[in-house]
Each structure stands twice: as structure tokens, then as C-alpha cells.
């Protein structure tokens, strides 16, 4: 598997969610990532996250890691 693809690092994921208010659901994560310029690969991963309430960035990163 190739490394270094868009959205690989937690720092990148965090930057796409900058400004979001928690708790946030999947739709809110996607909307914020779009506003912050996330590319299609990152948005696709967010679309595959469980549709639940995320209390904080740690919750998002755990789900993101499970989906990737």
C-alpha cells in the first residue's frame, strides 16, 4: 500500500476539521472538511465513517483509522 496519500496523517485530518464544534455527526464532519478544502479521498473516508455523534477529535481519529 502506498503511503503519503492525501489525508494520511492525523495533522491533515485535524486541519480539515478546524473550526468544528463538538459534538458533531458525520454530516457535520463532511461539511466542515469541505469548507476547509479536503480532497475527494478524505471526503470519501469521512462518508464511510459510522453515522454517530463524535464527542471530540479523538473519537473522529479512532473511527477514521478504523475506516482507512
PDB file of N, H, CA, C and O in Angstrom:
ATOM      1  N   UNK A   1       0.836  -1.174   0.000  1.00  0.00           N
ATOM      2  CA  UNK A   1       0.000   0.000   0.000  1.00  0.00           C
ATOM      3  C   UNK A   1       0.883   1.239   0.000  1.00  0.00           C
ATOM      4  O   UNK A   1       1.828   1.324   0.784  1.00  0.00           O
ATOM      5  N   UNK A   2       0.594   2.174  -0.845  1.00  0.00           N
ATOM      6  H   UNK A   2      -0.174   2.105  -1.481  1.00  0.00           H
ATOM      7  CA  UNK A   2       1.383   3.393  -0.943  1.00  0.00           C
ATOM      8  C   UNK A   2       1.102   4.300   0.240  1.00  0.00           C
ATOM      9  O   UNK A   2      -0.046   4.453   0.655  1.00  0.00           O
ATOM     10  N   UNK A   3       2.141   4.893   0.775  1.00  0.00           N
ATOM     11  H   UNK A   3       3.074   4.768   0.438  1.00  0.00           H
ATOM     12  CA  UNK A   3       1.992   5.843   1.875  1.00  0.00           C
ATOM     13  C   UNK A   3       2.066   7.253   1.308  1.00  0.00           C
ATOM     14  O   UNK A   3       2.467   7.458   0.163  1.00  0.00           O
ATOM     15  N   UNK A   4       1.675   8.212   2.123  1.00  0.00           N
ATOM     16  H   UNK A   4       1.349   8.046   3.054  1.00  0.00           H
ATOM     17  CA  UNK A   4       1.772   9.588   1.684  1.00  0.00           C
ATOM     18  C   UNK A   4       0.601  10.051   0.848  1.00  0.00           C
ATOM     19  O   UNK A   4       0.671  11.114   0.232  1.00  0.00           O
ATOM     20  N   UNK A   5      -0.474   9.284   0.809  1.00  0.00           N
ATOM     21  H   UNK A   5      -0.531   8.421   1.310  1.00  0.00           H
ATOM     22  CA  UNK A   5      -1.632   9.723   0.057  1.00  0.00           C
ATOM     23  C   UNK A   5      -2.365  10.788   0.842  1.00  0.00           C
ATOM     24  O   UNK A   5      -2.172  10.931   2.049  1.00  0.00           O
ATOM     25  N   UNK A   6      -3.190  11.517   0.162  1.00  0.00           N
ATOM     26  H   UNK A   6      -3.347  11.401  -0.819  1.00  0.00           H
ATOM     27  CA  UNK A   6      -3.931  12.611   0.764  1.00  0.00           C
ATOM     28  C   UNK A   6      -4.672  12.150   2.010  1.00  0.00           C
ATOM     29  O   UNK A   6      -5.348  11.122   1.999  1.00  0.00           O
ATOM     30  N   UNK A   7      -4.536  12.928   3.090  1.00  0.00           N
ATOM     31  H   UNK A   7      -3.987  13.763   3.099  1.00  0.00           H
ATOM     32  CA  UNK A   7      -5.296  12.650   4.292  1.00  0.00           C
ATOM     33  C   UNK A   7      -4.713  11.584   5.196  1.00  0.00           C
ATOM     34  O   UNK A   7      -5.379  11.142   6.132  1.00  0.00           O
ATOM     35  N   UNK A   8      -3.480  11.159   4.939  1.00  0.00           N
ATOM     36  H   UNK A   8      -2.939  11.518   4.178  1.00  0.00           H
ATOM     37  CA  UNK A   8      -2.891  10.089   5.743  1.00  0.00           C
ATOM     38  C   UNK A   8      -2.648  10.470   7.188  1.00  0.00           C
ATOM     39  O   UNK A   8      -2.904   9.667   8.086  1.00  0.00           O
ATOM     40  N   UNK A   9      -2.165  11.663   7.433  1.00  0.00           N
ATOM     41  H   UNK A   9      -1.957  12.315   6.704  1.00  0.00           H
ATOM     42  CA  UNK A   9      -1.729  11.989   8.780  1.00  0.00           C
ATOM     43  C   UNK A   9      -2.839  12.584   9.637  1.00  0.00           C
ATOM     44  O   UNK A   9      -3.749  13.238   9.128  1.00  0.00           O
ATOM     45  N   UNK A  10      -2.752  12.350  10.938  1.00  0.00           N
ATOM     46  H   UNK A  10      -2.013  11.818  11.351  1.00  0.00           H
ATOM     47  CA  UNK A  10      -3.728  12.960  11.846  1.00  0.00           C
ATOM     48  C   UNK A  10      -3.710  14.483  11.776  1.00  0.00           C
ATOM     49  O   UNK A  10      -4.743  15.128  11.957  1.00  0.00           O
ATOM     50  N   UNK A  11      -2.545  15.054  11.515  1.00  0.00           N
ATOM     51  H   UNK A  11      -1.706  14.530  11.369  1.00  0.00           H
ATOM     52  CA  UNK A  11      -2.453  16.512  11.399  1.00  0.00           C
ATOM     53  C   UNK A  11      -3.283  16.999  10.227  1.00  0.00           C
ATOM     54  O   UNK A  11      -3.992  17.999  10.340  1.00  0.00           O
ATOM     55  N   UNK A  12      -3.201  16.299   9.096  1.00  0.00           N
ATOM     56  H   UNK A  12      -2.624  15.487   9.004  1.00  0.00           H
ATOM     57  CA  UNK A  12      -4.010  16.683   7.934  1.00  0.00           C
ATOM     58  C   UNK A  12      -5.497  16.558   8.237  1.00  0.00           C
ATOM     59  O   UNK A  12      -6.278  17.456   7.920  1.00  0.00           O
ATOM     60  N   UNK A  13      -5.884  15.455   8.844  1.00  0.00           N
ATOM     61  H   UNK A  13      -5.250  14.726   9.101  1.00  0.00           H
ATOM     62  CA  UNK A  13      -7.296  15.250   9.173  1.00  0.00           C
ATOM     63  C   UNK A  13      -7.763  16.355  10.108  1.00  0.00           C
ATOM     64  O   UNK A  13      -8.833  16.931   9.912  1.00  0.00           O
ATOM     65  N   UNK A  14      -6.969  16.649  11.114  1.00  0.00           N
ATOM     66  H   UNK A  14      -6.099  16.182  11.273  1.00  0.00           H
ATOM     67  CA  UNK A  14      -7.312  17.714  12.045  1.00  0.00           C
ATOM     68  C   UNK A  14      -7.462  19.059  11.371  1.00  0.00           C
ATOM     69  O   UNK A  14      -8.337  19.845  11.734  1.00  0.00           O
ATOM     70  N   UNK A  15      -6.614  19.332  10.388  1.00  0.00           N
ATOM     71  H   UNK A  15      -5.903  18.694  10.093  1.00  0.00           H
ATOM     72  CA  UNK A  15      -6.705  20.621   9.696  1.00  0.00           C
ATOM     73  C   UNK A  15      -7.995  20.726   8.890  1.00  0.00           C
ATOM     74  O   UNK A  15      -8.536  21.822   8.739  1.00  0.00           O
ATOM     75  N   UNK A  16      -8.489  19.625   8.377  1.00  0.00           N
ATOM     76  H   UNK A  16      -8.050  18.735   8.499  1.00  0.00           H
ATOM     77  CA  UNK A  16      -9.741  19.655   7.617  1.00  0.00           C
ATOM     78  C   UNK A  16     -10.944  19.873   8.523  1.00  0.00           C
ATOM     79  O   UNK A  16     -12.000  20.307   8.062  1.00  0.00           O
ATOM     80  N   UNK A  17     -10.791  19.573   9.805  1.00  0.00           N
ATOM     81  H   UNK A  17      -9.934  19.220  10.180  1.00  0.00           H
ATOM     82  CA  UNK A  17     -11.906  19.736  10.749  1.00  0.00           C
ATOM     83  C   UNK A  17     -11.747  20.975  11.626  1.00  0.00           C
ATOM     84  O   UNK A  17     -12.521  21.182  12.561  1.00  0.00           O
ATOM     85  N   UNK A  18     -10.747  21.793  11.324  1.00  0.00           N
ATOM     86  H   UNK A  18     -10.119  21.624  10.565  1.00  0.00           H
ATOM     87  CA  UNK A  18     -10.525  23.012  12.109  1.00  0.00           C
ATOM     88  C   UNK A  18     -11.787  23.866  12.121  1.00  0.00           C
ATOM     89  O   UNK A  18     -12.379  24.138  11.077  1.00  0.00           O
ATOM     90  N   UNK A  19     -12.188  24.284  13.317  1.00  0.00           N
ATOM     91  H   UNK A  19     -11.707  24.063  14.166  1.00  0.00           H
ATOM     92  CA  UNK A  19     -13.354  25.143  13.462  1.00  0.00           C
ATOM     93  C   UNK A  19     -14.653  24.414  13.749  1.00  0.00           C
ATOM     94  O   UNK A  19     -15.681  25.054  13.971  1.00  0.00           O
ATOM     95  N   UNK A  20     -14.628  23.093  13.749  1.00  0.00           N
ATOM     96  H   UNK A  20     -13.793  22.574  13.569  1.00  0.00           H
ATOM     97  CA  UNK A  20     -15.869  22.348  14.003  1.00  0.00           C
ATOM     98  C   UNK A  20     -16.201  22.387  15.495  1.00  0.00           C
ATOM     99  O   UNK A  20     -15.306  22.395  16.340  1.00  0.00           O
ATOM    100  N   UNK A  21     -17.468  22.411  15.798  1.00  0.00           N
ATOM    101  H   UNK A  21     -18.195  22.404  15.111  1.00  0.00           H
ATOM    102  CA  UNK A  21     -17.937  22.355  17.181  1.00  0.00           C
ATOM    103  C   UNK A  21     -18.375  20.929  17.493  1.00  0.00           C
ATOM    104  O   UNK A  21     -19.153  20.325  16.754  1.00  0.00           O
ATOM    105  N   UNK A  22     -17.857  20.401  18.605  1.00  0.00           N
ATOM    106  H   UNK A  22     -17.225  20.891  19.205  1.00  0.00           H
ATOM    107  CA  UNK A  22     -18.248  19.066  19.053  1.00  0.00           C
ATOM    108  C   UNK A  22     -19.309  19.189  20.124  1.00  0.00           C
ATOM    109  O   UNK A  22     -19.314  20.181  20.852  1.00  0.00           O
ATOM    110  N   UNK A  23     -20.210  18.226  20.253  1.00  0.00           N
ATOM    111  H   UNK A  23     -20.206  17.420  19.661  1.00  0.00           H
ATOM    112  CA  UNK A  23     -20.274  17.004  19.455  1.00  0.00           C
ATOM    113  C   UNK A  23     -20.703  17.307  18.028  1.00  0.00           C
ATOM    114  O   UNK A  23     -21.410  18.279  17.762  1.00  0.00           O
ATOM    115  N   UNK A  24     -20.256  16.447  17.117  1.00  0.00           N
ATOM    116  H   UNK A  24     -19.682  15.657  17.333  1.00  0.00           H
ATOM    117  CA  UNK A  24     -20.571  16.605  15.703  1.00  0.00           C
ATOM    118  C   UNK A  24     -20.908  15.245  15.112  1.00  0.00           C
ATOM    119  O   UNK A  24     -20.352  14.223  15.514  1.00  0.00           O
ATOM    120  N   UNK A  25     -21.827  15.246  14.149  1.00  0.00           N
ATOM    121  H   UNK A  25     -22.279  16.076  13.822  1.00  0.00           H
ATOM    122  CA  UNK A  25     -22.170  13.992  13.481  1.00  0.00           C
ATOM    123  C   UNK A  25     -21.422  13.889  12.154  1.00  0.00           C
ATOM    124  O   UNK A  25     -20.685  14.798  11.773  1.00  0.00           O
ATOM    125  N   UNK A  26     -21.614  12.796  11.473  1.00  0.00           N
ATOM    126  H   UNK A  26     -22.212  12.057  11.783  1.00  0.00           H
ATOM    127  CA  UNK A  26     -20.915  12.530  10.218  1.00  0.00           C
ATOM    128  C   UNK A  26     -21.152  13.641   9.194  1.00  0.00           C
ATOM    129  O   UNK A  26     -20.203  14.093   8.553  1.00  0.00           O
ATOM    130  N   UNK A  27     -22.385  14.083   9.030  1.00  0.00           N
ATOM    131  H   UNK A  27     -23.156  13.716   9.550  1.00  0.00           H
ATOM    132  CA  UNK A  27     -22.681  15.139   8.055  1.00  0.00           C
ATOM    133  C   UNK A  27     -21.942  16.426   8.385  1.00  0.00           C
ATOM    134  O   UNK A  27     -21.438  17.102   7.488  1.00  0.00           O
ATOM    135  N   UNK A  28     -21.876  16.765   9.656  1.00  0.00           N
ATOM    136  H   UNK A  28     -22.285  16.216  10.384  1.00  0.00           H
ATOM    137  CA  UNK A  28     -21.171  17.979  10.064  1.00  0.00           C
ATOM    138  C   UNK A  28     -19.673  17.858   9.806  1.00  0.00           C
ATOM    139  O   UNK A  28     -19.030  18.833   9.418  1.00  0.00           O
ATOM    140  N   UNK A  29     -19.114  16.673  10.019  1.00  0.00           N
ATOM    141  H   UNK A  29     -19.635  15.880  10.335  1.00  0.00           H
ATOM    142  CA  UNK A  29     -17.697  16.453   9.726  1.00  0.00           C
ATOM    143  C   UNK A  29     -17.426  16.659   8.242  1.00  0.00           C
ATOM    144  O   UNK A  29     -16.457  17.320   7.867  1.00  0.00           O
ATOM    145  N   UNK A  30     -18.273  16.099   7.409  1.00  0.00           N
ATOM    146  H   UNK A  30     -19.060  15.562   7.713  1.00  0.00           H
ATOM    147  CA  UNK A  30     -18.105  16.214   5.956  1.00  0.00           C
ATOM    148  C   UNK A  30     -18.219  17.669   5.521  1.00  0.00           C
ATOM    149  O   UNK A  30     -17.401  18.149   4.736  1.00  0.00           O
ATOM    150  N   UNK A  31     -19.226  18.371   6.024  1.00  0.00           N
ATOM    151  H   UNK A  31     -19.890  17.981   6.662  1.00  0.00           H
ATOM    152  CA  UNK A  31     -19.414  19.781   5.660  1.00  0.00           C
ATOM    153  C   UNK A  31     -18.206  20.622   6.055  1.00  0.00           C
ATOM    154  O   UNK A  31     -17.751  21.460   5.277  1.00  0.00           O
ATOM    155  N   UNK A  32     -17.685  20.401   7.262  1.00  0.00           N
ATOM    156  H   UNK A  32     -18.055  19.720   7.894  1.00  0.00           H
ATOM    157  CA  UNK A  32     -16.530  21.179   7.717  1.00  0.00           C
ATOM    158  C   UNK A  32     -15.296  20.841   6.887  1.00  0.00           C
ATOM    159  O   UNK A  32     -14.532  21.735   6.525  1.00  0.00           O
ATOM    160  N   UNK A  33     -15.097  19.571   6.587  1.00  0.00           N
ATOM    161  H   UNK A  33     -15.718  18.845   6.882  1.00  0.00           H
ATOM    162  CA  UNK A  33     -13.954  19.168   5.770  1.00  0.00           C
ATOM    163  C   UNK A  33     -14.033  19.802   4.382  1.00  0.00           C
ATOM    164  O   UNK A  33     -13.014  20.229   3.840  1.00  0.00           O
ATOM    165  N   UNK A  34     -15.220  19.865   3.811  1.00  0.00           N
ATOM    166  H   UNK A  34     -16.048  19.518   4.251  1.00  0.00           H
ATOM    167  CA  UNK A  34     -15.391  20.515   2.509  1.00  0.00           C
ATOM    168  C   UNK A  34     -15.043  21.994   2.599  1.00  0.00           C
ATOM    169  O   UNK A  34     -14.345  22.525   1.735  1.00  0.00           O
ATOM    170  N   UNK A  35     -15.531  22.661   3.647  1.00  0.00           N
ATOM    171  H   UNK A  35     -16.098  22.230   4.349  1.00  0.00           H
ATOM    172  CA  UNK A  35     -15.235  24.092   3.829  1.00  0.00           C
ATOM    173  C   UNK A  35     -13.741  24.341   3.954  1.00  0.00           C
ATOM    174  O   UNK A  35     -13.238  25.385   3.539  1.00  0.00           O
ATOM    175  N   UNK A  36     -13.034  23.374   4.531  1.00  0.00           N
ATOM    176  H   UNK A  36     -13.442  22.525   4.868  1.00  0.00           H
ATOM    177  CA  UNK A  36     -11.600  23.535   4.746  1.00  0.00           C
ATOM    178  C   UNK A  36     -10.752  22.944   3.623  1.00  0.00           C
ATOM    179  O   UNK A  36      -9.535  22.821   3.765  1.00  0.00           O
ATOM    180  N   UNK A  37     -11.380  22.580   2.516  1.00  0.00           N
ATOM    181  H   UNK A  37     -12.368  22.680   2.401  1.00  0.00           H
ATOM    182  CA  UNK A  37     -10.639  22.193   1.324  1.00  0.00           C
ATOM    183  C   UNK A  37     -10.188  20.751   1.236  1.00  0.00           C
ATOM    184  O   UNK A  37      -9.242  20.450   0.507  1.00  0.00           O
ATOM    185  N   UNK A  38     -10.833  19.855   1.954  1.00  0.00           N
ATOM    186  H   UNK A  38     -11.601  20.099   2.546  1.00  0.00           H
ATOM    187  CA  UNK A  38     -10.460  18.436   1.868  1.00  0.00           C
ATOM    188  C   UNK A  38     -10.727  17.909   0.463  1.00  0.00           C
ATOM    189  O   UNK A  38     -11.713  18.272  -0.178  1.00  0.00           O
ATOM    190  N   UNK A  39      -9.838  17.055   0.006  1.00  0.00           N
ATOM    191  H   UNK A  39      -9.038  16.760   0.527  1.00  0.00           H
ATOM    192  CA  UNK A  39      -9.989  16.450  -1.309  1.00  0.00           C
ATOM    193  C   UNK A  39     -10.930  15.255  -1.292  1.00  0.00           C
ATOM    194  O   UNK A  39     -11.437  14.858  -0.243  1.00  0.00           O
ATOM    195  N   UNK A  40     -11.147  14.702  -2.449  1.00  0.00           N
ATOM    196  H   UNK A  40     -10.735  15.024  -3.301  1.00  0.00           H
ATOM    197  CA  UNK A  40     -12.126  13.625  -2.606  1.00  0.00           C
ATOM    198  C   UNK A  40     -11.778  12.369  -1.807  1.00  0.00           C
ATOM    199  O   UNK A  40     -12.676  11.690  -1.308  1.00  0.00           O
ATOM    200  N   UNK A  41     -10.485  12.049  -1.679  1.00  0.00           N
ATOM    201  H   UNK A  41      -9.755  12.600  -2.084  1.00  0.00           H
ATOM    202  CA  UNK A  41     -10.102  10.849  -0.923  1.00  0.00           C
ATOM    203  C   UNK A  41     -10.486  10.983   0.549  1.00  0.00           C
ATOM    204  O   UNK A  41     -11.020  10.048   1.146  1.00  0.00           O
ATOM    205  N   UNK A  42     -10.215  12.139   1.122  1.00  0.00           N
ATOM    206  H   UNK A  42      -9.782  12.899   0.637  1.00  0.00           H
ATOM    207  CA  UNK A  42     -10.542  12.386   2.526  1.00  0.00           C
ATOM    208  C   UNK A  42     -12.048  12.397   2.717  1.00  0.00           C
ATOM    209  O   UNK A  42     -12.562  11.792   3.657  1.00  0.00           O
ATOM    210  N   UNK A  43     -12.755  13.081   1.832  1.00  0.00           N
ATOM    211  H   UNK A  43     -12.337  13.573   1.069  1.00  0.00           H
ATOM    212  CA  UNK A  43     -14.212  13.149   1.940  1.00  0.00           C
ATOM    213  C   UNK A  43     -14.833  11.761   1.841  1.00  0.00           C
ATOM    214  O   UNK A  43     -15.804  11.466   2.537  1.00  0.00           O
ATOM    215  N   UNK A  44     -14.289  10.924   0.997  1.00  0.00           N
ATOM    216  H   UNK A  44     -13.500  11.165   0.431  1.00  0.00           H
ATOM    217  CA  UNK A  44     -14.808   9.559   0.859  1.00  0.00           C
ATOM    218  C   UNK A  44     -14.631   8.778   2.165  1.00  0.00           C
ATOM    219  O   UNK A  44     -15.512   8.014   2.560  1.00  0.00           O
ATOM    220  N   UNK A  45     -13.507   8.970   2.820  1.00  0.00           N
ATOM    221  H   UNK A  45     -12.792   9.591   2.499  1.00  0.00           H
ATOM    222  CA  UNK A  45     -13.296   8.296   4.103  1.00  0.00           C
ATOM    223  C   UNK A  45     -14.296   8.806   5.131  1.00  0.00           C
ATOM    224  O   UNK A  45     -14.877   8.015   5.875  1.00  0.00           O
ATOM    225  N   UNK A  46     -14.503  10.128   5.182  1.00  0.00           N
ATOM    226  H   UNK A  46     -14.031  10.770   4.578  1.00  0.00           H
ATOM    227  CA  UNK A  46     -15.494  10.677   6.115  1.00  0.00           C
ATOM    228  C   UNK A  46     -16.889  10.132   5.815  1.00  0.00           C
ATOM    229  O   UNK A  46     -17.669   9.888   6.735  1.00  0.00           O
ATOM    230  N   UNK A  47     -17.201   9.944   4.554  1.00  0.00           N
ATOM    231  H   UNK A  47     -16.567  10.143   3.807  1.00  0.00           H
ATOM    232  CA  UNK A  47     -18.521   9.408   4.186  1.00  0.00           C
ATOM    233  C   UNK A  47     -18.689   7.962   4.647  1.00  0.00           C
ATOM    234  O   UNK A  47     -19.813   7.493   4.823  1.00  0.00           O
ATOM    235  N   UNK A  48     -17.581   7.258   4.840  1.00  0.00           N
ATOM    236  H   UNK A  48     -16.667   7.639   4.697  1.00  0.00           H
ATOM    237  CA  UNK A  48     -17.631   5.870   5.288  1.00  0.00           C
ATOM    238  C   UNK A  48     -17.560   5.717   6.808  1.00  0.00           C
ATOM    239  O   UNK A  48     -17.614   4.599   7.321  1.00  0.00           O
ATOM    240  N   UNK A  49     -17.440   6.830   7.528  1.00  0.00           N
ATOM    241  H   UNK A  49     -17.396   7.738   7.111  1.00  0.00           H
ATOM    242  CA  UNK A  49     -17.442   6.763   8.987  1.00  0.00           C
ATOM    243  C   UNK A  49     -18.825   6.365   9.483  1.00  0.00           C
ATOM    244  O   UNK A  49     -19.824   6.634   8.817  1.00  0.00           O
ATOM    245  N   UNK A  50     -18.888   5.733  10.637  1.00  0.00           N
ATOM    246  H   UNK A  50     -18.076   5.515  11.178  1.00  0.00           H
ATOM    247  CA  UNK A  50     -20.205   5.446  11.221  1.00  0.00           C
ATOM    248  C   UNK A  50     -20.971   6.748  11.451  1.00  0.00           C
ATOM    249  O   UNK A  50     -20.388   7.753  11.858  1.00  0.00           O
ATOM    250  N   UNK A  51     -22.258   6.727  11.195  1.00  0.00           N
ATOM    251  H   UNK A  51     -22.733   5.911  10.865  1.00  0.00           H
ATOM    252  CA  UNK A  51     -23.086   7.916  11.375  1.00  0.00           C
ATOM    253  C   UNK A  51     -23.502   8.001  12.840  1.00  0.00           C
ATOM    254  O   UNK A  51     -24.570   7.533  13.235  1.00  0.00           O
ATOM    255  N   UNK A  52     -22.631   8.607  13.626  1.00  0.00           N
ATOM    256  H   UNK A  52     -21.763   8.988  13.305  1.00  0.00           H
ATOM    257  CA  UNK A  52     -22.865   8.743  15.054  1.00  0.00           C
ATOM    258  C   UNK A  52     -22.362  10.098  15.523  1.00  0.00           C
ATOM    259  O   UNK A  52     -21.783  10.853  14.742  1.00  0.00           O
ATOM    260  N   UNK A  53     -22.577  10.404  16.776  1.00  0.00           N
ATOM    261  H   UNK A  53     -23.047   9.791  17.410  1.00  0.00           H
ATOM    262  CA  UNK A  53     -22.075  11.640  17.359  1.00  0.00           C
ATOM    263  C   UNK A  53     -20.627  11.428  17.792  1.00  0.00           C
ATOM    264  O   UNK A  53     -20.309  10.459  18.481  1.00  0.00           O
ATOM    265  N   UNK A  54     -19.765  12.333  17.385  1.00  0.00           N
ATOM    266  H   UNK A  54     -20.023  13.121  16.825  1.00  0.00           H
ATOM    267  CA  UNK A  54     -18.365  12.311  17.781  1.00  0.00           C
ATOM    268  C   UNK A  54     -18.168  13.400  18.826  1.00  0.00           C
ATOM    269  O   UNK A  54     -18.448  14.571  18.571  1.00  0.00           O
ATOM    270  N   UNK A  55     -17.687  13.012  20.001  1.00  0.00           N
ATOM    271  H   UNK A  55     -17.460  12.061  20.208  1.00  0.00           H
ATOM    272  CA  UNK A  55     -17.556  13.945  21.116  1.00  0.00           C
ATOM    273  C   UNK A  55     -16.352  14.852  20.997  1.00  0.00           C
ATOM    274  O   UNK A  55     -16.334  15.956  21.542  1.00  0.00           O
ATOM    275  N   UNK A  56     -15.325  14.371  20.265  1.00  0.00           N
ATOM    276  H   UNK A  56     -15.340  13.474  19.823  1.00  0.00           H
ATOM    277  CA  UNK A  56     -14.082  15.133  20.162  1.00  0.00           C
ATOM    278  C   UNK A  56     -13.241  14.570  19.015  1.00  0.00           C
ATOM    279  O   UNK A  56     -13.624  13.608  18.350  1.00  0.00           O
ATOM    280  N   UNK A  57     -12.091  15.198  18.807  1.00  0.00           N
ATOM    281  H   UNK A  57     -11.780  15.980  19.347  1.00  0.00           H
ATOM    282  CA  UNK A  57     -11.211  14.773  17.717  1.00  0.00           C
ATOM    283  C   UNK A  57     -10.717  13.344  17.929  1.00  0.00           C
ATOM    284  O   UNK A  57     -10.528  12.614  16.956  1.00  0.00           O
ATOM    285  N   UNK A  58     -10.507  12.934  19.166  1.00  0.00           N
ATOM    286  H   UNK A  58     -10.661  13.527  19.956  1.00  0.00           H
ATOM    287  CA  UNK A  58     -10.050  11.564  19.425  1.00  0.00           C
ATOM    288  C   UNK A  58     -11.059  10.544  18.913  1.00  0.00           C
ATOM    289  O   UNK A  58     -10.672   9.523  18.344  1.00  0.00           O
ATOM    290  N   UNK A  59     -12.341  10.808  19.110  1.00  0.00           N
ATOM    291  H   UNK A  59     -12.655  11.637  19.572  1.00  0.00           H
ATOM    292  CA  UNK A  59     -13.382   9.914  18.585  1.00  0.00           C
ATOM    293  C   UNK A  59     -13.314   9.843  17.060  1.00  0.00           C
ATOM    294  O   UNK A  59     -13.427   8.769  16.469  1.00  0.00           O
ATOM    295  N   UNK A  60     -13.129  11.003  16.439  1.00  0.00           N
ATOM    296  H   UNK A  60     -13.037  11.875  16.919  1.00  0.00           H
ATOM    297  CA  UNK A  60     -13.053  11.055  14.972  1.00  0.00           C
ATOM    298  C   UNK A  60     -11.840  10.272  14.486  1.00  0.00           C
ATOM    299  O   UNK A  60     -11.949   9.485  13.545  1.00  0.00           O
ATOM    300  N   UNK A  61     -10.691  10.479  15.115  1.00  0.00           N
ATOM    301  H   UNK A  61     -10.603  11.119  15.879  1.00  0.00           H
ATOM    302  CA  UNK A  61      -9.468   9.820  14.663  1.00  0.00           C
ATOM    303  C   UNK A  61      -9.555   8.303  14.826  1.00  0.00           C
ATOM    304  O   UNK A  61      -9.041   7.561  13.988  1.00  0.00           O
ATOM    305  N   UNK A  62     -10.198   7.840  15.889  1.00  0.00           N
ATOM    306  H   UNK A  62     -10.615   8.443  16.569  1.00  0.00           H
ATOM    307  CA  UNK A  62     -10.360   6.394  16.065  1.00  0.00           C
ATOM    308  C   UNK A  62     -11.201   5.821  14.931  1.00  0.00           C
ATOM    309  O   UNK A  62     -10.830   4.816  14.326  1.00  0.00           O
ATOM    310  N   UNK A  63     -12.330   6.456  14.643  1.00  0.00           N
ATOM    311  H   UNK A  63     -12.632   7.273  15.135  1.00  0.00           H
ATOM    312  CA  UNK A  63     -13.206   5.979  13.567  1.00  0.00           C
ATOM    313  C   UNK A  63     -12.507   6.092  12.216  1.00  0.00           C
ATOM    314  O   UNK A  63     -12.622   5.193  11.384  1.00  0.00           O
ATOM    315  N   UNK A  64     -11.786   7.185  11.992  1.00  0.00           N
ATOM    316  H   UNK A  64     -11.693   7.915  12.668  1.00  0.00           H
ATOM    317  CA  UNK A  64     -11.063   7.406  10.739  1.00  0.00           C
ATOM    318  C   UNK A  64     -10.034   6.291  10.530  1.00  0.00           C
ATOM    319  O   UNK A  64      -9.919   5.742   9.434  1.00  0.00           O
ATOM    320  N   UNK A  65      -9.293   5.964  11.581  1.00  0.00           N
ATOM    321  H   UNK A  65      -9.386   6.410  12.471  1.00  0.00           H
ATOM    322  CA  UNK A  65      -8.297   4.896  11.487  1.00  0.00           C
ATOM    323  C   UNK A  65      -8.922   3.541  11.202  1.00  0.00           C
ATOM    324  O   UNK A  65      -8.352   2.735  10.466  1.00  0.00           O
ATOM    325  N   UNK A  66     -10.088   3.283  11.779  1.00  0.00           N
ATOM    326  H   UNK A  66     -10.551   3.938  12.377  1.00  0.00           H
ATOM    327  CA  UNK A  66     -10.784   2.017  11.540  1.00  0.00           C
ATOM    328  C   UNK A  66     -11.262   1.899  10.098  1.00  0.00           C
ATOM    329  O   UNK A  66     -11.245   0.809   9.526  1.00  0.00           O
ATOM    330  N   UNK A  67     -11.688   3.012   9.509  1.00  0.00           N
ATOM    331  H   UNK A  67     -11.702   3.897   9.973  1.00  0.00           H
ATOM    332  CA  UNK A  67     -12.235   3.007   8.144  1.00  0.00           C
ATOM    333  C   UNK A  67     -11.132   2.951   7.101  1.00  0.00           C
ATOM    334  O   UNK A  67     -11.277   2.285   6.075  1.00  0.00           O
ATOM    335  N   UNK A  68     -10.030   3.646   7.357  1.00  0.00           N
ATOM    336  H   UNK A  68      -9.913   4.187   8.190  1.00  0.00           H
ATOM    337  CA  UNK A  68      -8.937   3.692   6.388  1.00  0.00           C
ATOM    338  C   UNK A  68      -8.417   2.308   6.157  1.00  0.00           C
ATOM    339  O   UNK A  68      -7.489   2.120   5.371  1.00  0.00           O
TER     340      UNK A  68
END
